[in-house]
Amino acid sequence: MKHLLNSISVFILAAVMFALQSCDNNNKSDMSLNGDTRIESIKINGFNGVIDHKAKVVSVNVSTDTDLSNLRIEEITLSLGATCDYPVGTKFDGTVPRSIKVTNGNVFSAYTVSVKHDNVEFLTFTLDGKYSGTIDNFARTIQCFVPMEADVRAMQAVFTVNEGTTVTPESGSLIDFSQPVKFTATQRTAVIEYTVTVIQDDMSQSPKAFIGNSYALEGLGDEAKAACQWMLENVPNTRYISIQDIIDGRVKLDDFKMVWCHFDWTDWPGQLWDSRDQFNSYWLRGGAILASRDGARYINDVWRIAKDQQSPNNMFGGDSYETLTDNLGFTITGHESHPLYKDLNVDGESRVLLLSKGCSNTNRTLQWGADWDPYGSMEGWEERTGAKALASGHDYDVNRVTIAEFEPYEALKGFTSGRVITIGTPAYEWYDKNGVDNPYRANMIKLTKNAINYLCQ
């Protein structure tokens, strides 16, 4: 009997081992054969594929004149004994990736085949090792801002491009950028010109960020998007980051000299509460903030910047567009020499106009009534908020504070807090759905550039 039990045990063990050897994730049946299931080589419309066997991916670059919707398998070599569902002669639409199933007995593998035209892309572009260019691989342009004192007649261009691309002039060349320069990038049949434009500007080269509540720029509302696009296109060393990037730790605010928060009026994202400690720490350690439109709301107990931890006490508008019947701006109140107002055009009534009649406007206003409770007076407002008033509304009234500044102070041992500018005037609106030719937009741009340079000092 003992001999019989031992024999049964051996039989069961052998059966279990056979079953285990027959399993290989989901790619083998219970009666697996051991043939290989690899695509060894493939040619589509005369172009060889690059095969990544580990990822099971086949990449094929074809000439720019190839019709991706009408492709043909011209050659395909498989492992010995294997077959596939895309044999030689198969025609297919390659505008989307395709899966090729390779079978050998009861074993199979699936390769994803992606076909694309030859193409070139610039990945990075810098001048003299310190001025970063803004690359647009769709428009085929690169724009780079440099200081006024830079010698644009002899600058070293260093760049990186996608694999397989060559460029003339070569990376490392010394080039005269006093006029736009054409760079020719080539990847086999793709020969594409990029125009590189160097702009001398008085903008700070310090790293800066525009912060939004959407993962990407495209998801922002019209107002925030218009402001962000202007910044990315006109302010050097700038990038867009989302609040979620900050929360998840993908981006550190300390990497930026200043940040701009310009939110649409409906924005009160819960994310700001989740990132409140990061913003507060950034500011306490010297980080500067431009908080405009509904960004001005968060100087309260969210960011804990205002001494009384309160938002502006007079907030209204923003829910609908109207067409202006008169020009709109703000009035400077006793700080005409402030760097914020350098080179601005001021009308005969000491007003800085930002929007012309005919422009759309939502009248979104975030201001303080300095003479209202609990402040009672301008002195009381300054004492309770810790700020100073830089501007009032369109009609002169010193007690309606539309632009304010929170100056640095010794906040932590070894650290001085950052400077904060809030702009809550309804005239500070970047999106015009009417598309009017606004003669005062130069004031809007100059005011913003002045604020950014001032905060980057």
C-alpha positions as semicolon CSV with decimal commas, in nm:
position;residue;x (nm);y (nm);z (nm)
1;M;0,000;0,000;0,000
2;K;0,284;0,239;0,087
3;H;0,437;0,177;-0,258
4;L;0,103;0,260;-0,421
5;L;0,072;0,591;-0,231
6;N;0,424;0,693;-0,330
7;S;0,345;0,622;-0,694
8;I;0,027;0,835;-0,678
9;S;0,223;1,122;-0,517
10;V;0,487;1,115;-0,788
11;F;0,218;1,118;-1,056
12;I;0,039;1,419;-0,899
13;L;0,369;1,613;-0,863
14;A;0,456;1,548;-1,226
15;A;0,112;1,667;-1,338
16;V;0,141;1,989;-1,136
17;M;0,489;2,063;-1,276
18;F;0,364;2,006;-1,631
19;A;0,071;2,244;-1,572
20;L;0,302;2,514;-1,433
21;Q;0,537;2,485;-1,731
22;S;0,239;2,529;-1,960
23;C;0,146;2,871;-1,811
24;D;0,305;3,193;-1,929
25;N;0,083;3,483;-1,828
26;N;-0,205;3,499;-2,077
27;N;-0,004;3,427;-2,389
28;K;0,002;3,043;-2,368
29;S;-0,268;2,781;-2,360
30;D;-0,277;2,491;-2,115
31;M;-0,111;2,269;-2,380
32;S;0,169;2,509;-2,474
33;L;0,435;2,434;-2,730
34;N;0,764;2,614;-2,684
35;G;0,807;2,789;-3,022
36;D;0,930;3,152;-3,032
37;T;0,684;3,424;-3,132
38;R;0,901;3,711;-3,248
39;I;0,889;3,948;-3,541
40;E;1,250;3,935;-3,654
41;S;1,218;4,196;-3,929
42;I;0,947;4,386;-4,114
43;K;0,932;4,618;-4,415
44;I;0,633;4,842;-4,485
45;N;0,613;5,037;-4,813
46;G;0,987;4,994;-4,857
47;F;1,084;5,111;-4,506
48;N;1,230;4,884;-4,239
49;G;1,080;4,877;-3,892
50;V;1,268;4,917;-3,564
51;I;1,165;4,639;-3,327
52;D;1,162;4,652;-2,946
53;H;1,111;4,288;-2,846
54;K;1,083;4,364;-2,475
55;A;0,803;4,620;-2,519
56;K;0,658;4,430;-2,819
57;V;0,660;4,752;-3,026
58;V;0,747;4,803;-3,393
59;S;0,819;5,160;-3,510
60;V;0,831;5,242;-3,880
61;N;0,926;5,580;-4,022
62;V;0,811;5,636;-4,380
63;S;0,871;5,915;-4,630
64;T;0,669;6,233;-4,601
65;D;0,481;6,157;-4,925
66;T;0,361;5,813;-4,810
67;D;-0,016;5,772;-4,771
68;L;-0,050;5,640;-4,414
69;S;-0,406;5,524;-4,485
70;N;-0,290;5,282;-4,754
71;L;0,010;5,081;-4,633
72;R;0,134;4,734;-4,734
73;I;0,341;4,467;-4,561
74;E;0,619;4,402;-4,814
75;E;0,837;4,175;-4,603
76;I;0,800;4,012;-4,262
77;T;1,029;3,755;-4,101
78;L;0,908;3,557;-3,800
79;S;1,053;3,304;-3,560
80;L;1,095;2,952;-3,702
81;G;0,754;2,787;-3,732
82;A;0,556;3,103;-3,646
83;T;0,272;3,262;-3,841
84;C;0,096;3,599;-3,811
85;D;-0,231;3,767;-3,905
86;Y;-0,049;4,033;-4,116
87;P;0,134;3,823;-4,377
88;V;0,320;3,964;-4,678
89;G;0,081;4,153;-4,903
90;T;-0,154;4,267;-4,626
91;K;-0,282;4,620;-4,678
92;F;-0,390;4,831;-4,381
93;D;-0,468;5,181;-4,254
94;G;-0,167;5,302;-4,053
95;T;-0,314;5,630;-3,931
96;V;-0,365;5,449;-3,599
97;P;-0,139;5,185;-3,436
98;R;-0,211;4,825;-3,536
99;S;-0,165;4,497;-3,348
100;I;0,003;4,202;-3,522
101;K;-0,055;3,863;-3,357
102;V;0,231;3,616;-3,396
103;T;0,143;3,252;-3,323
104;N;0,361;2,945;-3,286
105;G;0,165;2,635;-3,197
106;N;-0,034;2,728;-2,888
107;V;0,192;3,024;-2,801
108;F;0,129;3,379;-2,924
109;S;0,258;3,735;-2,887
110;A;0,105;4,067;-2,995
111;Y;0,325;4,343;-3,139
112;T;0,198;4,701;-3,170
113;V;0,299;4,855;-3,502
114;S;0,317;5,236;-3,526
115;V;0,386;5,405;-3,860
116;K;0,464;5,774;-3,889
117;H;0,614;6,014;-4,138
118;D;0,975;6,124;-4,113
119;N;0,974;6,428;-3,889
120;V;1,209;6,664;-3,708
121;E;1,174;6,816;-3,363
122;F;1,385;7,053;-3,156
123;L;1,390;6,941;-2,794
124;T;1,602;7,217;-2,633
125;F;1,760;7,542;-2,752
126;T;1,989;7,776;-2,556
127;L;2,209;8,073;-2,640
128;D;2,543;8,130;-2,467
129;G;2,451;7,855;-2,222
130;K;2,200;8,065;-2,026
131;Y;1,918;8,197;-2,244
132;S;1,652;7,936;-2,316
133;G;1,446;7,951;-2,634
134;T;1,073;7,883;-2,662
135;I;1,025;7,606;-2,921
136;D;0,712;7,567;-3,134
137;N;0,747;7,243;-3,330
138;F;0,417;7,303;-3,508
139;A;0,489;7,655;-3,632
140;R;0,858;7,558;-3,675
141;T;0,979;7,862;-3,481
142;I;1,211;7,925;-3,188
143;Q;1,204;8,251;-2,994
144;C;1,467;8,354;-2,742
145;F;1,474;8,660;-2,518
146;V;1,811;8,803;-2,414
147;P;1,909;9,111;-2,212
148;M;1,955;9,446;-2,384
149;E;2,330;9,434;-2,322
150;A;2,378;9,094;-2,489
151;D;2,585;9,092;-2,809
152;V;2,339;8,926;-3,048
153;R;2,592;8,942;-3,333
154;A;2,791;8,652;-3,192
155;M;2,598;8,402;-2,979
156;Q;2,663;8,031;-2,940
157;A;2,356;7,821;-3,017
158;V;2,340;7,482;-2,845
159;F;2,041;7,255;-2,903
160;T;1,914;6,899;-2,901
161;V;1,682;6,733;-3,154
162;N;1,497;6,405;-3,192
163;E;1,695;6,092;-3,281
164;G;1,803;6,069;-3,643
165;T;1,777;6,443;-3,714
166;T;2,067;6,659;-3,828
167;V;2,068;7,040;-3,833
168;T;2,249;7,314;-4,020
169;P;2,403;7,527;-3,866
170;E;2,532;7,267;-3,621
171;S;2,487;7,281;-3,245
172;G;2,769;7,483;-3,089
173;S;2,799;7,725;-3,382
174;L;2,865;8,095;-3,322
175;I;2,591;8,286;-3,505
176;D;2,481;8,644;-3,576
177;F;2,122;8,674;-3,449
178;S;2,076;9,046;-3,524
179;Q;1,820;8,920;-3,780
180;P;1,607;8,601;-3,773
181;V;1,815;8,296;-3,867
182;K;1,699;7,989;-4,064
183;F;1,799;7,646;-3,931
184;T;1,748;7,349;-4,165
185;A;1,661;7,024;-3,988
186;T;1,671;6,695;-4,181
187;Q;1,553;6,344;-4,103
188;R;1,572;6,132;-4,420
189;T;1,289;6,264;-4,641
190;A;1,182;6,537;-4,398
191;V;1,368;6,863;-4,462
192;I;1,220;7,145;-4,257
193;E;1,325;7,503;-4,187
194;Y;1,297;7,657;-3,841
195;T;1,312;8,033;-3,792
196;V;1,503;8,139;-3,482
197;T;1,432;8,491;-3,360
198;V;1,630;8,657;-3,082
199;I;1,464;8,948;-2,902
200;Q;1,652;9,191;-2,683
201;D;1,431;9,284;-2,393
202;D;1,461;9,432;-2,047
203;M;1,271;9,141;-1,888
204;S;1,430;8,950;-1,602
205;Q;1,586;8,616;-1,695
206;S;1,498;8,463;-1,357
207;P;1,279;8,148;-1,368
208;K;0,907;8,226;-1,348
209;A;0,581;8,033;-1,361
210;F;0,218;8,087;-1,447
211;I;0,000;7,875;-1,220
212;G;-0,337;7,738;-1,326
213;N;-0,601;7,496;-1,201
214;S;-0,591;7,280;-1,517
215;Y;-0,341;7,006;-1,596
216;A;-0,253;7,184;-1,922
217;L;-0,281;7,535;-2,064
218;E;-0,558;7,425;-2,303
219;G;-0,790;7,346;-2,011
220;L;-0,787;7,698;-1,867
221;G;-1,078;7,938;-1,898
222;D;-1,062;8,211;-2,162
223;E;-0,931;8,483;-1,928
224;A;-0,659;8,279;-1,759
225;K;-0,557;8,122;-2,090
226;A;-0,516;8,461;-2,261
227;A;-0,291;8,588;-1,979
228;C;-0,089;8,266;-1,970
229;Q;-0,034;8,257;-2,347
230;W;0,093;8,613;-2,340
231;M;0,338;8,531;-2,061
232;L;0,472;8,216;-2,227
233;E;0,524;8,399;-2,557
234;N;0,671;8,722;-2,419
235;V;0,844;8,658;-2,087
236;P;1,177;8,469;-2,088
237;N;1,239;8,159;-1,878
238;T;0,869;8,101;-1,810
239;R;0,667;7,781;-1,781
240;Y;0,312;7,678;-1,705
241;I;0,251;7,460;-1,399
242;S;-0,072;7,327;-1,254
243;I;-0,176;7,336;-0,891
244;Q;-0,190;6,956;-0,901
245;D;0,176;6,950;-1,009
246;I;0,257;7,132;-0,686
247;I;0,040;6,906;-0,470
248;D;0,189;6,589;-0,619
249;G;0,545;6,718;-0,579
250;R;0,623;6,713;-0,952
251;V;0,712;7,082;-0,930
252;K;0,873;7,277;-0,646
253;L;0,772;7,642;-0,614
254;D;1,117;7,722;-0,475
255;D;1,254;7,667;-0,827
256;F;1,091;7,995;-0,937
257;K;1,182;8,353;-0,850
258;M;0,818;8,459;-0,890
259;V;0,483;8,305;-0,981
260;W;0,175;8,460;-1,141
261;C;-0,171;8,347;-1,031
262;H;-0,440;8,494;-1,258
263;F;-0,760;8,296;-1,210
264;D;-1,097;8,320;-1,381
265;W;-1,373;8,458;-1,161
266;T;-1,540;8,117;-1,116
267;D;-1,217;7,960;-0,990
268;W;-1,220;7,854;-0,629
269;P;-1,047;7,522;-0,673
270;G;-1,029;7,296;-0,372
271;Q;-0,676;7,221;-0,490
272;L;-0,567;7,557;-0,350
273;W;-0,652;7,439;0,000
274;D;-0,448;7,125;-0,061
275;S;-0,151;7,336;-0,174
276;R;-0,186;7,611;0,087
277;D;0,120;7,505;0,288
278;Q;0,341;7,495;-0,023
279;F;0,236;7,848;-0,122
280;N;0,275;7,982;0,231
281;S;0,619;7,824;0,269
282;Y;0,724;7,956;-0,074
283;W;0,625;8,311;0,023
284;L;0,776;8,295;0,374
285;R;1,106;8,179;0,225
286;G;1,124;8,470;-0,020
287;G;0,907;8,364;-0,315
288;A;0,731;8,653;-0,492
289;I;0,369;8,636;-0,612
290;L;0,166;8,837;-0,863
291;A;-0,196;8,769;-0,764
292;S;-0,436;8,924;-1,013
293;R;-0,807;8,896;-1,079
294;D;-0,936;8,612;-0,857
295;G;-0,581;8,524;-0,761
296;A;-0,610;8,817;-0,518
297;R;-0,863;8,621;-0,311
298;Y;-0,607;8,375;-0,179
299;I;-0,399;8,618;0,024
300;N;-0,649;8,527;0,298
301;D;-0,631;8,219;0,521
302;V;-0,539;8,005;0,219
303;W;-0,195;8,157;0,157
304;R;-0,192;8,350;0,490
305;I;-0,027;8,659;0,341
306;A;-0,256;8,940;0,461
307;K;-0,207;9,007;0,832
308;D;-0,582;8,984;0,893
309;Q;-0,602;8,678;0,665
310;Q;-0,897;8,829;0,479
311;S;-0,970;8,860;0,107
312;P;-1,056;9,200;-0,047
313;N;-1,382;9,306;0,115
314;N;-1,550;9,431;-0,206
315;M;-1,572;9,162;-0,476
316;F;-1,833;9,161;-0,753
317;G;-1,895;9,109;-1,126
318;G;-1,753;8,848;-1,358
319;D;-2,062;8,649;-1,450
320;S;-2,137;8,805;-1,791
321;Y;-1,976;9,012;-2,067
322;E;-2,073;9,367;-2,157
323;T;-1,932;9,598;-2,421
324;L;-1,757;9,903;-2,277
325;T;-1,906;10,237;-2,378
326;D;-1,607;10,426;-2,237
327;N;-1,238;10,363;-2,177
328;L;-1,153;10,182;-1,853
329;G;-0,849;10,196;-1,625
330;F;-0,737;10,280;-1,272
331;T;-0,602;10,581;-1,082
332;I;-0,257;10,598;-0,924
333;T;-0,290;10,706;-0,560
334;G;0,022;10,877;-0,432
335;H;0,284;10,634;-0,564
336;E;0,350;10,774;-0,912
337;S;0,721;10,691;-0,888
338;H;0,664;10,325;-0,802
339;P;0,848;10,082;-1,040
340;L;0,510;9,934;-1,127
341;Y;0,424;10,249;-1,323
342;K;0,748;10,301;-1,513
343;D;0,686;10,427;-1,869
344;L;0,307;10,392;-1,850
345;N;0,091;10,641;-2,036
346;V;-0,126;10,842;-1,797
347;D;-0,422;11,051;-1,910
348;G;-0,504;11,407;-1,797
349;E;-0,695;11,279;-1,494
350;S;-0,404;11,073;-1,357
351;R;-0,562;10,754;-1,485
352;V;-0,386;10,460;-1,649
353;L;-0,619;10,327;-1,918
354;L;-0,606;9,955;-2,001
355;L;-0,919;9,888;-2,207
356;S;-1,079;10,099;-2,477
357;K;-1,449;10,140;-2,541
358;G;-1,578;9,858;-2,759
359;C;-1,382;9,593;-2,568
360;S;-1,577;9,327;-2,381
361;N;-1,556;9,336;-2,002
362;T;-1,703;9,135;-1,714
363;N;-1,649;9,407;-1,450
364;R;-1,483;9,149;-1,224
365;T;-1,358;9,358;-0,932
366;L;-1,158;9,261;-0,624
367;Q;-1,091;9,572;-0,419
368;W;-1,086;9,693;-0,062
369;G;-1,310;9,956;0,088
370;A;-1,044;10,096;0,317
371;D;-1,295;10,322;0,500
372;W;-1,539;10,036;0,566
373;D;-1,554;9,818;0,875
374;P;-1,342;9,671;1,014
375;Y;-1,077;9,912;0,878
376;G;-1,244;10,251;0,917
377;S;-0,966;10,442;0,738
378;M;-0,667;10,398;0,510
379;E;-0,442;10,389;0,816
380;G;-0,658;10,120;0,969
381;W;-0,657;9,921;0,646
382;E;-0,276;9,935;0,622
383;E;-0,238;9,831;0,984
384;R;-0,477;9,536;0,964
385;T;-0,370;9,402;0,623
386;G;0,001;9,485;0,631
387;A;-0,026;9,624;0,276
388;K;0,004;9,961;0,106
389;A;-0,236;10,101;-0,153
390;L;-0,091;10,164;-0,499
391;A;-0,407;10,240;-0,697
392;S;-0,778;10,308;-0,670
393;G;-1,059;10,255;-0,918
394;H;-1,129;10,424;-1,250
395;D;-1,288;10,719;-1,073
396;Y;-1,057;10,872;-0,818
397;D;-1,145;10,744;-0,468
398;V;-0,843;10,675;-0,251
399;N;-1,047;10,449;-0,023
400;R;-1,114;10,194;-0,299
401;V;-0,789;9,997;-0,325
402;T;-0,759;9,806;-0,655
403;I;-0,381;9,749;-0,659
404;A;-0,191;9,670;-0,339
405;E;0,157;9,563;-0,234
406;F;0,264;9,342;0,054
407;E;0,629;9,424;0,119
408;P;0,889;9,173;0,246
409;Y;0,956;9,133;0,617
410;E;1,169;8,904;0,832
411;A;0,938;8,604;0,843
412;L;1,152;8,310;0,949
413;K;1,496;8,280;1,103
414;G;1,731;8,343;0,814
415;F;1,449;8,414;0,568
416;T;1,269;8,725;0,447
417;S;0,922;8,688;0,302
418;G;0,860;8,750;-0,067
419;R;0,696;9,054;-0,220
420;V;0,331;9,024;-0,327
421;I;0,139;9,245;-0,572
422;T;-0,240;9,215;-0,604
423;I;-0,430;9,358;-0,902
424;G;-0,808;9,361;-0,869
425;T;-0,916;9,640;-1,103
426;P;-1,187;9,534;-1,354
427;A;-0,977;9,698;-1,627
428;Y;-0,713;9,426;-1,591
429;E;-0,875;9,178;-1,827
430;W;-0,676;8,995;-2,096
431;Y;-0,951;8,823;-2,293
432;D;-1,162;9,037;-2,527
433;K;-1,430;8,835;-2,697
434;N;-1,509;9,135;-2,919
435;G;-1,157;9,132;-3,064
436;V;-1,128;9,512;-3,062
437;D;-0,805;9,686;-3,159
438;N;-0,725;9,818;-2,812
439;P;-0,483;10,117;-2,816
440;Y;-0,429;10,082;-2,439
441;R;-0,310;9,723;-2,447
442;A;0,047;9,856;-2,441
443;N;-0,027;9,987;-2,090
444;M;-0,157;9,642;-1,984
445;I;0,158;9,476;-2,115
446;K;0,396;9,732;-1,967
447;L;0,222;9,719;-1,628
448;T;0,259;9,341;-1,623
449;K;0,622;9,346;-1,735
450;N;0,700;9,605;-1,468
451;A;0,531;9,389;-1,203
452;I;0,723;9,078;-1,308
453;N;1,060;9,258;-1,317
454;Y;0,991;9,424;-0,982
455;L;0,901;9,091;-0,820
456;C;1,213;8,927;-0,964
457;Q;1,451;9,176;-0,802
